[in-house]
C-alpha cells in the first residue's frame, strides 16, 4: 500500500467492545473495515480484478480515508472506466464529497477523463456541484485546460456563466490562462464577457494582467468593454500599463481604449507607465493622445495652428516602411533628429519645442521621468521628436516644419545651419547619382 495514503476508522464500524456488541458483530465489523482498506488500495492501484473480488465481500462502498475520499473519487481521478462501472453498479454514492467538497465529476474533469465524465453525466451526476471554493466541474475543467471535457460539459448544458467564490466565471479563468480554444467554446455557448468578479475585473482585465496578447485580441474582436472599471476604477489599459505589457497596450490603444480615465488614486495610464519607466508604453500613449486630440490641449499661447498635426486621425499605427523610398526618408529624418537632440539642443530647449508642438505638461513630465544622468535631456528630446513625427500628416514636409519650428522658438541660426547641411547633403546625393549614371554611359 502506498505510504501517502492515510486511512481513518469510521466510528460506526469501531471494533471497540460495547454492552450491546456481540462477538459476531465485532467480527463482522472487523471484516468490513479490512475490506474497506483493501477496496481503497485496489482502486488506487487500478486493480480491476481486486476490486471485483472485494465487492463480493461485505464492504462499505462509500468508506472514506483521512481526506474524505471514497473509492469513487479514486476511480474517477484515475479514469478507470471498468472500476467506475463496478462501483456505480454496486450503488455507491455518485455525489460523495471529499473534504474539499469535490465530487467524482470534479475529479474526472480535472484529470481529463472523457469516458468517466460521460459515464457520470449519463448517470445524472450534478454538473453544478460546488467544491469548497464554489468551483463547478466546468471551472475545474477550464482551470486544468481540458478542452474536450469543457466541450462535453457545455454540450450537456453546463452553465457557462457560473461564478465561483471569487466571482470568476469559466471565461475569467480561460482568459487568464490564454486558453483560446476553451474561450471560443464558452463564447459559442453564450458565455458573457461583461461579468465582473469580486474585484470588479472582467475577462479582459484578467487577460491583460496575464499578458495574453492573443486572448486580448480575441476579446476585443468579440466586443469586450475596453473601458470597464474594476473596484479600483482601473480599466484594462491601467493594468497593462502597470505591468509593462507593451503589446497589450498597443492592442488596447489601437482599439480605442480611454487614456484619460483616472483610477482610484487619480493616476492615468500615462502616469502609471511613466512611474514604471515603461518608455515604449509612454511613447505609445502620447502618440495616441496626439492622434486623437492634436492641437486641442496646448498650453495657452503655445497652441499653434499649422504644426503639421492632422486632427482626429484614426488610431492606426503608421507604417514607415510601406515602400523602400519612404523607409529611407524616415531613417534619414531620424538621423537628423538624433543629431539635433544630442548635439545642438541645450537643456530645456527640447521642452520649448515640445510646447510649440502642443505637447501637454503631463506628456512632457512623462517623457522626462526616465532619468539616466545629466545628459538624459538629450534622450528626452529625441523621443519627443520621434513622437512628433508620428503625428505628422502625409502631406507635411517634416524638414520644412522642423525649420519653421526652430525659428519659432528662437533658434534661427540653428535652423539655418540645419537647412544648409540638408541642402549640401541633397546636392551631394544628386551629384553622386549623376556620376554613377555617367560612369555607365556608353557615350563616355
VEXSE-437525 format. One record per residue: y, z, x of N, C-alpha, C in turn. Coordinates in steps of 0.05 Angstrom, whole numbers, plus 5000, padded with zeros to 4 digits. Atoms other than C-alpha are relative to their C-alpha. Layout:
YZXYZXYZX ...
// end
This chain:
497650005017500050005000502550005018 497650014984507049845025501350275002 498649744996510750435055502650024985 497450005013517050215019499950064971 500349955028514150344951499550304995 500249725005515251044925499450044970 500849965028511851284861500650284991 499649745012513251854815497850054979 501949945021508452204769501550064974 498749965026510252184696499250274989 500749735010510652894667498149994977 501950015023506952654605497149965009 502750044991500952494649499350215022 500449794980501253134691497250114998 502749905001494453384711500050315003 499849724999497054094714498750134975 501449875022493054574671501950114980 498449885021495854794605498050124980 501949875019492955224549498549814983 501450195018491354604508498449795014 501450214985488554184564497050065003 502949974996481154074566499349865026 500950134975477353864628499849694996 500350295006476053184595502849875000 497350115001483553074582501249995027 499050004973485353264652498849775016 501450224986480152784679501149734992 499050255010482752224635502849945011 497350034990489952344656500049925030 500250064972487952324729499249715005 500950284998484351664719502349814994 497750175008490351354684502149995022 498049994979495051594738499249845024 501150154977490651304792500249704994 500050285008490150644754502949894999 497250085000497750624745500949925028 499350064972498650654821498649755009 501450244992493350124831501249754987 498850235013496649674780502549925013 497550064986503449724813499449865027 500750114974500149584881499049714997 501250275004496248984855502249804992 497850185009502448684821501849935024 498350044977506648784883498849815020 501450174981501348444926499349734989 500850255013500647864877497049974998 502950005002493348054870499249964971 500650075028491647684805497350124991 502749905008484247884805500150314998 499849715001486048604820501450104974 498649935025490948634761498149964976 501850055022485748324715497950224998 502149795000480648844735501250264991 498849755007485349434728500750014971 499250015029487749214659497650054982 502349945016480649314635499450304999 500449714998481050044653502350144984 497849855012485250594620502450005019 497750034983492250474646502550004982 497450015014499550564625501449745009 498950264992502149844625503050015006 497149984995509350094626500750235019 499449794982508750624680502149925020 497750064983514750684727499750135027 499949884973515950814801502650155002 497549854996521651204832502549854993 497750175007526350624818500149924971 500150065029524450594745498849734995 501150275004520849934755497250024989 502750035012514949764712498649765013 501450234989509549264732501349744992 498850255008513148724692502449935017 497750054981519248804738499049875026 501150114975514948684800499049724996 501250275004511248094770502249794996 497950185006517647774745501649935026 498550044975521147874812498549825020 501650164982515347544848499349734989 500550275012514746964799497149934995 502850055005507347054787499449954971 500250075028506246684722497450114988 502649905011498846894715500150304994 499849715005500247634723502050064977 498149975023506247574676498649964974 501550075025501747264624498150234993 501849785006496647824631501550254990 498549765008501848374626501249974972 498950045027505148064565497950004979 502250005019498447954531498950294996 500849725003497048694544502150164986 497949875016503248844503501850195016 498049844985507749114558502749974987 497350015011514949244541501649795014 498650234988518548584553502950085007 497249914995525248954552500250255017 500049774983523249504600502449995020 497749994982529249724643499450185024 500349824977529350004713502550175002 497749814997534450504740502749855001 497650165000539549944748500449864973 499950115027538249764675499349705000 500750294999535449084696497449964985 502550085014530248744653498449815017 501750204987524648284673501449735002 498550264999529147694655502150005022 498249984978534447944703498649945027 501550044975529147954758499249715004 500950284998526547254743502449825006 497650164995533646974742501050035028 499149954973535447294807498349855020 501950134982529247024841499849704996 500250295005530046324811497249914991 502750065009523146344779500149864973 499650165024523445784729497950054979 502149975020516645854696500050284987 499849735011517346604688502350024980 497749995018524246524658499449864974 500750145024521746014609497950154983 501949845015515846464590501350234986 498749785012520347054578501849914976 498450105022525146644536498349914976 501850085022519346364496499050244984 500949755014517447084480502550164991 497549895012524647214458501150245016 498749794983526947644517503049974996 497249995006534147854507501749875022 498350144980538847364542502650155005 497549854997544747834531499550295010 500549734989541348444563501950065023 498049934981546148824607498950215020 500849804981544849194672502350205003 497949794998549049784697502749895006 497450134995554649304718500849814977 499550175023554448964650499549715005 500850274994551548344681497749914983 502250125015547347894637498349855019 501650184983541647474664501549765010 498450234991546646894666501850085023 498449914978551347294710498350015026 501749974976545547444757499249735011 500850274991543246724760502249865014 497750124988550246484776500650135027 499449864976551247024828498149925023 502050084980544846804864499749705002 499950304999546546064854497449874993 502550125010540345904816500749794979 499050225018542545234787498249944977 501950085021536245074748499850224979 500249785019535845764717502550014983 497550015016543145724696499849804978 500350215020541745074661498150074978 502049925021535645354625501350214981 498849795016539545964601502149884981 497950125017545345544576498849824978 501350175020540745054542498750164978 501249835020537545644506502050184986 497949875016544245894480501350245013 498649784987546646394532503049964998 497050015003554046564523501349955028 498850064974557846224580502550165006 497649844997563846684569499550305000 500649715000560247354572501450135024 498549854979564147874612498450245010 501349774989561348394659502050245001 498449754999564149084676502849955011 497450074988569848774717501549794984 498750215016571448264663499549725010 500650274989568547694704497949864982 501950175014565147134667498449845021 501550174981559946674699501849805014 498150194988565746184711501550135024 498649864978569446704753498150015025 501949974978563146814795499549735014 500550264989561646074804502349905016 497650104986568845924824500350155026 499749854975568946484876497949925021 502150084982562446224906500149715008 499850294995564445494905497549864990 502550125011558245334863500949784980 498950215016560744664838498249904978 501950095020554444454802499850194977 500249805021553845104764502650014984 497550005014561245084748500249784980 500050235018560544394718498250054976 501849945022554544624677501250194980 498749805018558445214649502249874984 497850135014564344784631498949804979 501250185020559844274597499050144976 501049845022557244834554502250174987 497749885014564245034532501250255012 498849774987566045574582503049975003 497050014999573445754583501050065028 498649954975577945724644502350194997 497649835006583146164611499450305001 500749715000579246824613501050135025 499049844978582547354656498350255002 501649754996578447924686501850245000 498549755002580648644690502450015019 497750024982585248474748502049784991 498350225010588247904708499549735013 500650254985585147374753498449814983 501650225012582646714725498149905022 501950134980577246294758501649865022 498350134979582845914794501050205020 499249794981585546554824497850065020 502249924983578646724850499149785019 500750224982577246034878502049985022 497950004979583946064915499550225020 500449774982582346744943497649945019 502450064984575546494967500349765018 499450244984578645874999498049784994 501850215008574145404959501649764990 498250225006578344774962498949804979 501150195019573644304925499850124972 500149875026572744814870502750014987 497249995009580244894864500749734988 499450275009580844144857498749944973 501450045026575644134801501450154978 498749845020579044694764502749884992 497450135006585844344769499549764982 500650245016582843704743499050064972 501049925026579644084686502150144983 497849905016586344344664500550305003 499549724996586445054693503050055002 497149924999593145414685500850075028 499149964973596545354752501750245004 498049794998601645894737499350254984 500949765015597546424701500550255018 499349764985599847124722497850214997 501949785002594947674740501550264997 498749745005596348424735502250065020 497949974980600548384798502249784999 498250235004604447794770499749795021 500650214980601247344821498949754986 501350255008599846614807498049935022 501950084979594246264845501349935027 498850084974599146004897501150255015 499349754986601546714913497650095017 502449914986594346884931499349815023 500650194979593246244971501950035023 498049964979599746355009499550255015 500549744986598047075024497649995018 502450024984591146885050500349795022 499650214980593946305091498249764996 501850225006589645785056501649744996 498250235000593445155074499249784981 500950225017589144635039500350074970 499749915027589145044975502949984991 497150025007596745094976500849724996 499350285002597244354986499149894973 501050095026592944224924501750114977 498449875022596844714881502849894999 497350115000603544454903500149724989 500150285009601643734891499549994970 500650005029599143924821502350114983 497749915015605744254803500350304997 499949705002604945004817502950095003 497349885000611245424805500450155027 499449874975614245614872502350204998 497849815003619846044843499150264988 501049755012615446564808499950235020 500149764983616147264837497850184991 502149815007610347734840501150284995 499249735007610548474824502050125020 498249904980614048634889502549835004 497650174998619248084878499849785021 500350204979616347614930499249734989 500850285007615946864922497849915019 502050104981610346454953501249935027 498850074974615246215006500450255017 499649754985616946935026497350105011 502749904993609547125027498949845024 501050174979607646535071501550055026 498449954976613446675119499250275013 500849744989611447405126497349995014 502650034988604447185143500049815024 499750204978607146685195498249764996 501550245006603546125160501949774998 497850194999608445595182499449744985 500750255014604644995154500550034970 499649955028604945315085503050034994 497149975003612245505093501349724998 498850275000613944785110499349844975 500850155024609944505052501650104975 498649895023613344975002502949905000 497250094998620344785028500149704993 500050295007618544045025499849964970 500450025028616244144954502650074985 497549915013622644514935502149785002 498050204996626843954964499349744985 500750235017622843424927500650054971 499549935028623643804862503050044994 497349925005630744054869502049925021 498250074978634343664923502949994991 497150015005641843764926500950184978 499249835023641844274868500350295008 499949724992641344914908501550045026 498449974976646344814962501750254999 498549764998650845384984503049944998 497150045004657745274955500949735012 498950244988661544774998498049855016 502050134983655244605035498549784984 501250215015652944164977501249735009 499050254990653443444997498449774987 501350235013652042804959499549795022 500550224981649142204994498550095024 501449904977644842625040497349875004 502650154997639042145031497850134983 502149875017635242614983500049874973 500350135026632542274922499250214979 500649795019632642744861497549964984 502350005018626542934821497849815007 502350164992621242584861497550144991 502549885006614142684841498850145024 501049844977610143174883497749855013 502050154985606442674926500750015029 499549984971605742795000500249725011 499650274989608742185033498349945024 501650084977604341805080501949855019 498350144980607941595144498549795015 501650194985602341135165498849794981 501150215018601540635108499649745015 500450244984602440085159500850085028 499649944971602740055234503050015007 497250004993610139885236501450254991 498749765010612240465193499150255016 501049774984607840945233501550015026 498550014975611240725297502950094997 497249925005618140815267500150314996 500049715005616341525244499550155026 500449864974613641715313502449985017 497650024984619941455345502150194990 498149825012624141855296499450295008 500849734992620142485312500850055029 499249964972621442375386503050055003 497149965000628942315373500750284991 499449745011628942945331499150225019 501049804981624843325383502150045023 498049984979629843155438502650134991 497549895011635643325393499750314997 500449715005632644015375499750155026 500749854976630144205444502149975023 498250054977635643915489503050004993 497150045006642143835451501250204980 498849815020642944315392499850285011 499949734990645145005412499050204978 500949795018643245675380501850004975 498549985025645345685307500949734989 499150265010647244945304498149864982 502050125018640744755271500550114971 499549885026642745225214502349864986 497850155011649344865205499149734989 501150255009645544215200498350044975 501749945023640644535151501750054975 498349955023646244785106501349744991 498950265008649344095108498049834984 502150145015642743815083499050154976 500549855025642644325026497450175002 502149804997637244785054501250264990 499149745010637745465019499850215022 500249784981638746115056497150115002 502849904999631646335036498349815016 501650194985628745695064500650025030 499449974971632445785130498850255011 501249754991630246505135497049975004 502950044999623046295122499349845025 500650164976623345775178500350165025 499549864975626346245229498550265002 501649764999621546815212498150005023 501950024978616746565264501750025026 498449954976619446835330498249995024 501650034975616646615397501650085025 498349934977622246865441502849894997 497150095002629546695457500349714993 499750285005628245955451498749914973 501350065026625045995382501749814983 498250175017631245665351499449705004 500550294996629145005383497749914982 502250075018622545005346500950014971 499049995027626145225283501549754992 498550245006630844645287498349754997 501850235002625344145299498550004974 501449985025621344395240501849934976 498150065021627444375196500649704997 499450295001628943655214497749844991 502450145010621743445202499950034969 500049965029622243755132502149824987 497950185010628743375122499149714997 500950285001625542705139498149964977 502050035022620142845087501449954973 498650045025625442855032501749754999 498450255000628742205052498849794982 501050225016628141645002499649765017 500950234983625240995026502349825008 497850194994631840625024502250125018 498149874982635441115071499449945029 500350034971636540955144500250275013 499949734990634741615177501950035025 498349984976638441465242503050004992 497250015010644841285205500750274986 499649755014644141905162500350235020 499849804980642942335223502749995015 497450034986649142055258502250124983 497949905018653542195198499950304996 500349715003650742895191501050155024 499049884975652143065264503050005001 497150025000659242825256501150204980 499049825021660043235192500050305009 500149724992658143885228501650045027 498349974976663043755286498649935026 501450084976658143445335500249705005 499650284997661242755340499349905028 500850104974660442695416497049975003 502950024999653142845409499049774983 500750235018652642345351500449745014 499450254986655941805393498049965023 501950024978651341955452497349914989 502550075013645341915406499949714992 499950285008647641245378499849815023 500050174976648840955447497149985012 502850004989641841165471498249844983 501850155018638540875410500649705002 499350284997642440225417498949895026 501150094975640340185490497049964998 502950035003633140305472499349754984 500550235017633439775418500449745016 499450244984636539275467497849965020 502150024980631339435520497449904987 502450085014625839345469500149704993 499750295006628538675446499849835025 500150154975629438445518497149985010 502849994992622338655534498349814984 501550185018619638265475500649715008 499350274993623537645496498749925026 501350074975620937685567497049954997 502950045005613837755541499549734989 500350265012614737145499500549775021 499450204980617836765557497749965020 502150024980612136915604497649854989 502250145012607336605554500849714991 499050265010611735995541499049775018 501250224985608435345562502149835014 497950154988615235035577500750115027 499449884974616535535633497749975018 
// end
